[in-house]
Amino acid sequence: MSEAAQAGRFRRLAESGRRHIFLSVGERRIEVLEGDSLLTALLLAGTQLRQSEFGDGPRAGFCLMGACQDCWVSLSDGRRVRACTTPAEDGMALEAIP
């Protein structure tokens, strides 16, 4: 993966032998590894998942295991999913992250 793909909150330090897949987030295309969760994919590519609906700023997940409800993201087909427990799939399309 290029350094630009590693400019987010997370940084991949090891294990890169899996197949590369692509997601779209709004108009942006990001490259991740097959088997990554959406949370991993999004935080490798950026610094936040969404803006808080309560007005307290950007959110980037909290518990990382599906218990806290902090990592909900919207897919382009209208579904809302937890980024930490949803596997990234090649060609998956997400709504733009504000």
Helices and strands as residue ranges (DSSP letters): G 4-6, E 20-25, E 28-33, H 38-45, E 50-51, E 58-59, E 72-74, E 80-82, E 93-94
